[in-house]
Amino acid sequence: MSDEPDMAKIEKFNKSKLKKTEMQDINPLRSKETTEQEKQASES
């Protein structure tokens, strides 16, 4: 079995059957301000 994709199947793929999804940030990065506040709180 080859690692190459089957181009015939890829060309026939129907994107209209895909479901629409909405992206959500599961673990968003903290802001610089939040990080600075936490750093100051831990120093005192």
Biopython code that builds the backbone (N, CA, C, O; Angstrom):
import numpy as np
from Bio.PDB.StructureBuilder import StructureBuilder

atoms = [
    (1, "MET", "N", (0.857, -1.189, 0.000)),
    (1, "MET", "CA", (0.000, 0.000, 0.000)),
    (1, "MET", "C", (0.894, 1.242, 0.000)),
    (1, "MET", "O", (1.855, 1.332, 0.764)),
    (2, "SER", "N", (0.569, 2.162, -0.843)),
    (2, "SER", "CA", (1.389, 3.358, -1.017)),
    (2, "SER", "C", (0.927, 4.483, -0.092)),
    (2, "SER", "O", (-0.230, 4.523, 0.325)),
    (3, "ASP", "N", (1.845, 5.392, 0.220)),
    (3, "ASP", "CA", (1.512, 6.551, 1.042)),
    (3, "ASP", "C", (0.883, 7.669, 0.219)),
    (3, "ASP", "O", (0.421, 8.666, 0.774)),
    (4, "GLU", "N", (0.863, 7.507, -1.091)),
    (4, "GLU", "CA", (0.297, 8.528, -1.967)),
    (4, "GLU", "C", (-1.232, 8.492, -1.912)),
    (4, "GLU", "O", (-1.816, 7.409, -1.888)),
    (5, "PRO", "N", (-1.896, 9.665, -1.892)),
    (5, "PRO", "CA", (-3.362, 9.686, -1.877)),
    (5, "PRO", "C", (-3.920, 9.268, -3.240)),
    (5, "PRO", "O", (-3.275, 9.439, -4.275)),
    (6, "ASP", "N", (-5.123, 8.723, -3.210)),
    (6, "ASP", "CA", (-5.805, 8.320, -4.439)),
    (6, "ASP", "C", (-6.420, 9.585, -5.055)),
    (6, "ASP", "O", (-7.463, 10.055, -4.600)),
    (7, "MET", "N", (-5.782, 10.123, -6.075)),
    (7, "MET", "CA", (-6.205, 11.400, -6.664)),
    (7, "MET", "C", (-7.610, 11.325, -7.252)),
    (7, "MET", "O", (-8.323, 12.329, -7.246)),
    (8, "ALA", "N", (-8.025, 10.177, -7.755)),
    (8, "ALA", "CA", (-9.369, 10.050, -8.328)),
    (8, "ALA", "C", (-10.424, 10.293, -7.254)),
    (8, "ALA", "O", (-11.426, 10.962, -7.509)),
    (9, "LYS", "N", (-10.204, 9.751, -6.048)),
    (9, "LYS", "CA", (-11.156, 9.957, -4.952)),
    (9, "LYS", "C", (-11.148, 11.410, -4.495)),
    (9, "LYS", "O", (-12.194, 11.967, -4.163)),
    (10, "ILE", "N", (-9.979, 12.017, -4.477)),
    (10, "ILE", "CA", (-9.874, 13.412, -4.049)),
    (10, "ILE", "C", (-10.601, 14.328, -5.034)),
    (10, "ILE", "O", (-11.300, 15.254, -4.621)),
    (11, "GLU", "N", (-10.443, 14.080, -6.307)),
    (11, "GLU", "CA", (-11.084, 14.917, -7.321)),
    (11, "GLU", "C", (-12.602, 14.785, -7.291)),
    (11, "GLU", "O", (-13.303, 15.738, -7.633)),
    (12, "LYS", "N", (-13.130, 13.625, -6.888)),
    (12, "LYS", "CA", (-14.585, 13.409, -6.852)),
    (12, "LYS", "C", (-15.206, 13.862, -5.528)),
    (12, "LYS", "O", (-16.430, 13.865, -5.397)),
    (13, "PHE", "N", (-14.388, 14.242, -4.551)),
    (13, "PHE", "CA", (-14.896, 14.614, -3.232)),
    (13, "PHE", "C", (-15.831, 15.811, -3.338)),
    (13, "PHE", "O", (-15.508, 16.800, -3.996)),
    (14, "ASN", "N", (-16.989, 15.723, -2.690)),
    (14, "ASN", "CA", (-17.995, 16.786, -2.751)),
    (14, "ASN", "C", (-17.945, 17.604, -1.452)),
    (14, "ASN", "O", (-18.420, 17.156, -0.409)),
    (15, "LYS", "N", (-17.364, 18.805, -1.531)),
    (15, "LYS", "CA", (-17.226, 19.655, -0.351)),
    (15, "LYS", "C", (-18.568, 20.163, 0.164)),
    (15, "LYS", "O", (-18.672, 20.532, 1.334)),
    (16, "SER", "N", (-19.591, 20.191, -0.678)),
    (16, "SER", "CA", (-20.890, 20.718, -0.251)),
    (16, "SER", "C", (-21.557, 19.815, 0.789)),
    (16, "SER", "O", (-22.493, 20.249, 1.460)),
    (17, "LYS", "N", (-21.099, 18.581, 0.937)),
    (17, "LYS", "CA", (-21.676, 17.674, 1.933)),
    (17, "LYS", "C", (-21.074, 17.883, 3.322)),
    (17, "LYS", "O", (-21.557, 17.310, 4.299)),
    (18, "LEU", "N", (-20.028, 18.697, 3.415)),
    (18, "LEU", "CA", (-19.412, 18.956, 4.711)),
    (18, "LEU", "C", (-20.314, 19.829, 5.564)),
    (18, "LEU", "O", (-20.999, 20.712, 5.046)),
    (19, "LYS", "N", (-20.318, 19.591, 6.860)),
    (19, "LYS", "CA", (-21.122, 20.396, 7.779)),
    (19, "LYS", "C", (-20.355, 21.653, 8.164)),
    (19, "LYS", "O", (-19.133, 21.627, 8.314)),
    (20, "LYS", "N", (-21.076, 22.743, 8.322)),
    (20, "LYS", "CA", (-20.470, 23.985, 8.786)),
    (20, "LYS", "C", (-20.283, 23.890, 10.291)),
    (20, "LYS", "O", (-21.187, 23.458, 11.007)),
    (21, "THR", "N", (-19.122, 24.289, 10.768)),
    (21, "THR", "CA", (-18.852, 24.308, 12.203)),
    (21, "THR", "C", (-18.327, 25.666, 12.595)),
    (21, "THR", "O", (-17.790, 26.400, 11.764)),
    (22, "GLU", "N", (-18.480, 26.000, 13.856)),
    (22, "GLU", "CA", (-17.984, 27.261, 14.362)),
    (22, "GLU", "C", (-16.801, 26.987, 15.276)),
    (22, "GLU", "O", (-16.877, 26.143, 16.170)),
    (23, "MET", "N", (-15.723, 27.693, 15.051)),
    (23, "MET", "CA", (-14.517, 27.492, 15.837)),
    (23, "MET", "C", (-14.662, 28.142, 17.206)),
    (23, "MET", "O", (-15.244, 29.219, 17.341)),
    (24, "GLN", "N", (-14.123, 27.469, 18.218)),
    (24, "GLN", "CA", (-14.098, 28.020, 19.567)),
    (24, "GLN", "C", (-12.698, 27.851, 20.120)),
    (24, "GLN", "O", (-12.049, 26.826, 19.908)),
    (25, "ASP", "N", (-12.239, 28.873, 20.834)),
    (25, "ASP", "CA", (-10.952, 28.753, 21.509)),
    (25, "ASP", "C", (-11.173, 27.973, 22.786)),
    (25, "ASP", "O", (-11.870, 28.439, 23.688)),
    (26, "ILE", "N", (-10.592, 26.795, 22.871)),
    (26, "ILE", "CA", (-10.765, 25.967, 24.054)),
    (26, "ILE", "C", (-9.883, 26.489, 25.190)),
    (26, "ILE", "O", (-10.319, 26.564, 26.338)),
    (27, "ASN", "N", (-8.662, 26.843, 24.865)),
    (27, "ASN", "CA", (-7.730, 27.330, 25.869)),
    (27, "ASN", "C", (-7.040, 28.579, 25.315)),
    (27, "ASN", "O", (-5.884, 28.512, 24.898)),
    (28, "PRO", "N", (-7.736, 29.713, 25.306)),
    (28, "PRO", "CA", (-7.136, 30.922, 24.721)),
    (28, "PRO", "C", (-5.956, 31.405, 25.555)),
    (28, "PRO", "O", (-5.897, 31.187, 26.765)),
    (29, "LEU", "N", (-5.035, 32.054, 24.893)),
    (29, "LEU", "CA", (-3.862, 32.598, 25.584)),
    (29, "LEU", "C", (-4.271, 33.788, 26.445)),
    (29, "LEU", "O", (-5.162, 34.561, 26.093)),
    (30, "ARG", "N", (-3.603, 33.909, 27.566)),
    (30, "ARG", "CA", (-3.892, 35.042, 28.447)),
    (30, "ARG", "C", (-3.305, 36.309, 27.858)),
    (30, "ARG", "O", (-2.330, 36.269, 27.108)),
    (31, "SER", "N", (-3.915, 37.443, 28.210)),
    (31, "SER", "CA", (-3.403, 38.715, 27.717)),
    (31, "SER", "C", (-2.149, 39.098, 28.482)),
    (31, "SER", "O", (-1.888, 38.577, 29.566)),
    (32, "LYS", "N", (-1.382, 40.004, 27.916)),
    (32, "LYS", "CA", (-0.153, 40.469, 28.565)),
    (32, "LYS", "C", (-0.479, 41.129, 29.901)),
    (32, "LYS", "O", (0.271, 40.993, 30.867)),
    (33, "GLU", "N", (-1.597, 41.842, 29.950)),
    (33, "GLU", "CA", (-1.996, 42.527, 31.180)),
    (33, "GLU", "C", (-2.282, 41.515, 32.292)),
    (33, "GLU", "O", (-1.864, 41.715, 33.433)),
    (34, "THR", "N", (-2.984, 40.445, 31.971)),
    (34, "THR", "CA", (-3.299, 39.416, 32.964)),
    (34, "THR", "C", (-2.030, 38.780, 33.494)),
    (34, "THR", "O", (-1.895, 38.554, 34.696)),
    (35, "THR", "N", (-1.097, 38.491, 32.594)),
    (35, "THR", "CA", (0.174, 37.891, 33.001)),
    (35, "THR", "C", (0.931, 38.822, 33.932)),
    (35, "THR", "O", (1.481, 38.375, 34.938)),
    (36, "GLU", "N", (0.966, 40.103, 33.615)),
    (36, "GLU", "CA", (1.663, 41.087, 34.458)),
    (36, "GLU", "C", (1.000, 41.190, 35.831)),
    (36, "GLU", "O", (1.692, 41.276, 36.846)),
    (37, "GLN", "N", (-0.320, 41.180, 35.872)),
    (37, "GLN", "CA", (-1.037, 41.267, 37.154)),
    (37, "GLN", "C", (-0.722, 40.050, 38.024)),
    (37, "GLN", "O", (-0.512, 40.190, 39.229)),
    (38, "GLU", "N", (-0.688, 38.878, 37.435)),
    (38, "GLU", "CA", (-0.375, 37.653, 38.183)),
    (38, "GLU", "C", (1.066, 37.672, 38.681)),
    (38, "GLU", "O", (1.352, 37.228, 39.793)),
    (39, "LYS", "N", (1.975, 38.191, 37.845)),
    (39, "LYS", "CA", (3.381, 38.268, 38.245)),
    (39, "LYS", "C", (3.537, 39.206, 39.440)),
    (39, "LYS", "O", (4.265, 38.898, 40.384)),
    (40, "GLN", "N", (2.845, 40.363, 39.400)),
    (40, "GLN", "CA", (2.921, 41.324, 40.505)),
    (40, "GLN", "C", (2.297, 40.742, 41.764)),
    (40, "GLN", "O", (2.814, 40.957, 42.860)),
    (41, "ALA", "N", (1.212, 40.020, 41.633)),
    (41, "ALA", "CA", (0.543, 39.445, 42.803)),
    (41, "ALA", "C", (1.407, 38.374, 43.460)),
    (41, "ALA", "O", (1.405, 38.246, 44.684)),
    (42, "SER", "N", (2.140, 37.607, 42.667)),
    (42, "SER", "CA", (2.969, 36.554, 43.246)),
    (42, "SER", "C", (4.238, 37.104, 43.883)),
    (42, "SER", "O", (4.818, 36.460, 44.757)),
    (43, "GLU", "N", (4.677, 38.291, 43.457)),
    (43, "GLU", "CA", (5.886, 38.902, 44.023)),
    (43, "GLU", "C", (5.612, 39.549, 45.371)),
    (43, "GLU", "O", (6.527, 39.693, 46.181)),
    (44, "SER", "N", (4.368, 39.943, 45.625)),
    (44, "SER", "CA", (4.073, 40.623, 46.898)),
    (44, "SER", "C", (3.577, 39.701, 47.971)),
    (44, "SER", "O", (3.295, 40.145, 49.084)),
]
sb = StructureBuilder()
sb.init_structure("model")
sb.init_model(0)
sb.init_chain("A")
sb.init_seg("    ")
for serial, (resi, resn, name, xyz) in enumerate(atoms, 1):
    if name == "N":
        sb.init_residue(resn, " ", resi, " ")
    sb.init_atom(name, np.array(xyz, "f"), 0.0, 1.0, " ", f" {name:<3s}", serial, name[0])
structure = sb.get_structure()
